[in-house]
Amino acid sequence: MMGLYTLFLPGKVNTSWAERFRRGDEAALSYVYRHTLPALLRFGKVYLDDAELLTSLIHESFLKAWEARSAMQDLCHVYRFTKMQVRRKCLRHAGKPGAGRLPCVILADFTLAEAVYDIPAEPDEPPPDPRLKTIQRLLSCLPYLQSRTLALYYDQGLDLAEIARRLGTNRKKVAAELAAGLSFLRKAAAAPAGGPRKTANASLKEHSLL
């Protein structure tokens, strides 16, 4: 846990490691790997419950980051790039989505966007997020194209071009449907404690679903 915090600390040490990473120093790759692997394993379990496969996909993701090393701005950039690669690869290997997996994945992405430094929680299991039930309930309320787009993007890991081909439309339309669905779910999931139903119903009305 402290390893990941160390990676995000400002200062000459991490600036030097980032520069060495960009230059192709394999010691810098090992430095990033050592400090981020536990966090990436915890993150990947949200999407894929197969430790051996997950580890393999993480290694592939590090190789992707290494191939793109010249574009990495700092160690935070390396970590987030690798993390998004892990997410995409896990979704592609997850196969048929398990019961309740789609809301969990969407909520995980919300959490990523909300975290300033993207530091994971302590290894102990956190309490269930109350937003999960709201997302689970409201997914069925979305228009078909939005719910289908969300499923293809989050459950199957398809990119916008692939979804557009699957649905017989264009990338711009897919991006708009994805953004609309996520905006609706995010607003509903942001309901204050004790009042999720009222906020969710207001979101539904605004979404022209009631």
C-alpha positions in Angstrom: 0.0 0.0 0.0 2.7 2.4 1.0 4.5 1.6 -2.3 1.8 3.2 -4.4 1.7 6.3 -2.2 5.5 6.5 -2.6 5.1 6.5 -6.4 2.8 9.5 -6.3 4.9 11.7 -4.0 6.3 14.8 -5.7 10.0 15.4 -5.7 13.3 14.7 -7.5 13.3 11.0 -6.9 10.1 10.2 -8.8 11.0 12.8 -11.4 14.2 11.0 -12.0 12.5 7.6 -12.2 10.0 9.0 -14.7 12.8 10.4 -16.9 14.6 7.0 -16.7 11.4 5.3 -17.7 11.0 7.5 -20.8 14.6 6.8 -21.8 14.1 3.1 -21.7 15.8 2.2 -18.4 14.4 -1.2 -17.4 15.2 -0.5 -13.8 12.6 2.2 -13.9 10.0 -0.3 -15.3 10.8 -2.6 -12.4 10.4 0.3 -10.0 6.9 1.1 -11.3 6.0 -2.6 -11.4 7.1 -3.2 -7.8 5.1 -0.2 -6.5 1.9 -0.7 -8.4 1.4 -4.5 -8.8 -0.6 -5.1 -5.6 -2.9 -2.1 -6.4 -3.5 -3.3 -10.0 -4.3 -6.8 -8.7 -6.9 -5.5 -6.4 -8.3 -3.2 -9.1 -8.4 -6.1 -11.7 -10.5 -8.3 -9.4 -13.4 -6.0 -9.9 -13.5 -7.0 -13.6 -12.0 -10.5 -13.6 -12.1 -13.2 -11.0 -9.1 -15.3 -12.2 -5.9 -14.5 -10.5 -3.6 -16.3 -12.9 -5.2 -14.7 -16.0 -5.3 -11.3 -14.3 -1.6 -11.4 -13.5 -0.9 -12.2 -17.2 -3.0 -9.4 -18.4 -1.3 -7.0 -16.0 2.1 -8.0 -17.4 0.8 -7.4 -20.9 -0.5 -4.0 -19.8 3.0 -3.1 -18.5 4.5 -4.0 -21.8 2.0 -1.6 -23.5 3.1 1.2 -21.2 6.7 0.3 -21.9 6.1 0.6 -25.7 4.5 4.0 -25.1 7.1 5.1 -22.6 8.3 8.1 -24.6 4.9 9.7 -24.2 4.6 9.2 -20.4 4.6 12.6 -18.6 5.3 11.2 -15.1 4.9 8.0 -13.0 1.2 8.9 -12.3 0.7 8.8 -16.1 2.4 5.4 -16.3 0.2 4.0 -13.6 -3.1 5.3 -15.0 -2.2 4.2 -18.5 -1.4 0.7 -17.3 -4.5 0.6 -15.2 -6.8 1.5 -18.1 -5.0 -1.2 -20.2 -5.7 -3.7 -17.4 -9.4 -2.7 -17.4 -9.7 -3.1 -21.1 -8.0 -6.4 -21.3 -10.0 -7.8 -18.3 -13.3 -6.8 -20.0 -12.3 -8.5 -23.2 -11.5 -11.7 -21.3 -14.4 -11.7 -18.9 -16.7 -13.5 -21.4 -20.4 -13.7 -20.4 -21.0 -11.1 -17.7 -21.8 -12.4 -14.2 -24.9 -11.5 -12.3 -24.6 -7.9 -11.1 -21.2 -7.3 -12.7 -22.2 -4.4 -15.0 -23.3 -2.1 -12.1 -20.0 -3.0 -10.3 -17.9 -2.1 -13.3 -19.7 1.2 -13.9 -19.4 2.1 -10.2 -15.7 1.2 -10.3 -15.2 3.6 -13.2 -17.1 6.3 -11.3 -14.8 5.8 -8.4 -11.8 6.1 -10.7 -13.0 9.4 -12.0 -13.7 10.8 -8.6 -10.3 9.9 -7.1 -7.8 12.7 -7.3 -4.7 10.5 -6.9 -6.4 7.3 -7.7 -5.1 5.6 -4.5 -7.0 2.4 -3.7 -8.6 1.7 -0.4 -6.9 -0.4 2.3 -6.8 -4.2 1.4 -9.6 -5.0 3.8 -12.9 -5.4 2.1 -14.7 -2.0 2.1 -18.4 -1.8 3.0 -20.8 -2.1 0.1 -21.2 1.2 -1.7 -24.9 2.3 -1.4 -24.8 3.6 -4.9 -24.5 0.1 -6.3 -28.2 -0.8 -5.7 -29.3 2.5 -7.3 -27.3 1.8 -10.4 -28.5 -1.8 -10.5 -32.1 -0.6 -10.4 -31.8 2.2 -12.9 -30.0 0.3 -15.5 -33.2 -1.3 -16.5 -34.8 2.1 -16.9 -32.4 3.3 -19.6 -33.5 3.4 -23.3 -32.5 0.3 -25.2 -29.7 1.9 -27.2 -28.1 3.4 -24.1 -28.3 0.2 -22.1 -27.0 -1.8 -25.0 -24.1 0.6 -25.5 -23.2 0.5 -21.8 -23.3 -3.3 -21.9 -21.1 -3.6 -25.0 -18.6 -1.0 -23.6 -18.4 -2.2 -20.0 -19.3 -5.9 -20.1 -17.6 -6.8 -23.4 -14.9 -4.2 -23.5 -15.6 -3.1 -27.1 -14.4 0.3 -28.3 -16.6 2.9 -29.9 -15.8 1.8 -33.5 -16.6 -1.8 -32.7 -19.9 -0.9 -30.9 -20.8 1.3 -33.9 -20.3 -1.6 -36.3 -22.3 -4.0 -34.0 -25.2 -1.6 -33.8 -25.1 -0.3 -37.3 -24.5 3.3 -36.5 -21.5 5.7 -36.2 -19.0 6.4 -33.5 -20.4 9.9 -32.8 -23.8 8.4 -32.0 -22.3 5.7 -29.8 -20.3 8.3 -27.9 -23.4 10.4 -27.4 -25.5 7.4 -26.1 -22.7 6.3 -23.8 -22.3 9.8 -22.4 -26.1 10.2 -21.9 -26.4 6.9 -20.1 -23.5 7.5 -17.8 -24.6 11.0 -17.0 -28.0 9.7 -16.0 -26.5 7.0 -13.8 -23.9 9.2 -12.3 -26.5 11.8 -11.3 -28.7 9.1 -9.7 -25.8 7.4 -8.0 -24.8 10.8 -6.4 -28.0 10.8 -4.3 -27.3 12.0 -0.7 -27.5 9.5 2.1 -31.1 8.8 3.1 -32.6 10.1 -0.1 -31.5 8.0 -3.1 -35.0 7.1 -4.3 -36.1 10.8 -4.4 -33.0 11.8 -6.4 -33.2 8.8 -8.6 -36.8 9.5 -9.5 -35.9 13.1 -10.2 -33.2 11.9 -12.6 -35.6 9.6 -14.3 -38.0 12.4 -14.9 -35.2 14.6 -16.3 -34.2 11.7 -18.5 -37.7 11.6 -19.9 -38.3 8.0 -18.6 -41.3 8.7 -16.4 
